[in-house]
Amino acid sequence: MNFITEKDRIYATDPEGNVIAEVTFPTKNGVSTINHTYVDPSLRGEGIAGKLVKLAADKILAEGNKIAATCTYAIAWFKRHPEYHLE
C-alpha cells in the first residue's frame, strides 16, 4: 500500500481516489496531536492502522515536534510501544 504524506496527514486511496486509510495529526506550539485514525472495514486486521500511527510518530519526531494523542486507537498503540513518548 502506498501512503501519501502531507503536512499533518498520512493517507492511502483506492484506485478511484477514495480514502481507505488515514491518520491526522495537527500541530500547534511544537506538539502534534494524533486525533484521528481510519481504516476502511475491508482492510481491518491487516495492521494498517498501526503502520499509519508509526509513520505519523516518526514524521512528528523527525520534524522536531512532540507527540500527543486523543485518538483512542493511537493512545492504545503508544501504550504498546513505550519507545515512543507521548507529551
Secondary structure, 3 states (H helix, E strand, C coil): CCCEEECCEEEEECCCCCEEEEEECCEECCEEEECEEEECHHHCCCCHHHHHHHHHHHHHHHCCCEEEECCHHHHHHHHHCCCCCEC
